[in-house]
């Protein structure tokens, strides 16, 4: 029911500003308030997760910039890695060596490390 309400609100009040490579669509309120800023929101493709918003759209959503960064901006350099959503809590989350979910065994410590025993 809530999804239908959001889509109806977006149809009536939203103006499509753009979309990102993940398929998320970004909207701005057609009705600008007399004072303050226009409301901005995102409709996620798939499961709604805030970490799916790439940096170029994050700044726009939070009114840090008037328009999202264009593809030719100084931000887009060859060494900039592509955006990746937060994987914490999923099967693809990072587990360091020795973590119980990564096998629970780690290599012996090197150097002058001695385990403390009471």
C-alpha positions, 0 to 999 in steps of 0.5 A, a space after each residue: 500500500 505504501 509503495 502505491 502511495 509513494 508512486 502516486 505522490 511522485 506522479 502528482 508532485 515530482 519532476 524527474 531530474 535523472 537516474 543513476 547507473 543502478 537504475 535509481 530515479 531522482 525527483 524534485 518537488 514541482 511546487 517550490 516553497 516560498 521559503 526554504 528548499 524544494 523537496 528531493 527524493 529517490 525511488 530505488 530500483 529494487 530494495 531501498 537501501 541508502 548506501 545505493 545512492 552514488 556520491 554524485 547524487 548524494 550531494 544533490 539529494 542533500 542540497 549541497 549542489 544545484 545539479 548532480 555532477 555531470 559525467 565530464 566533471 573533475 570527480 570522474 577520474 580513471 582512478 575513482 572506483 565505481 560506487 559499491 553499496 554497503 555489504 555489511 550484514 549480507 553474505 558478501 560482507 568482508 570477513 578478515 582472516 580469523 573471523 568465525 564466518 571466514 573459517 575461524 583460523 588465522 595465521 600465527 602471530 609473528 614478532 615478539 607477541 606472547 599471549 597473556 595467561 592469567 
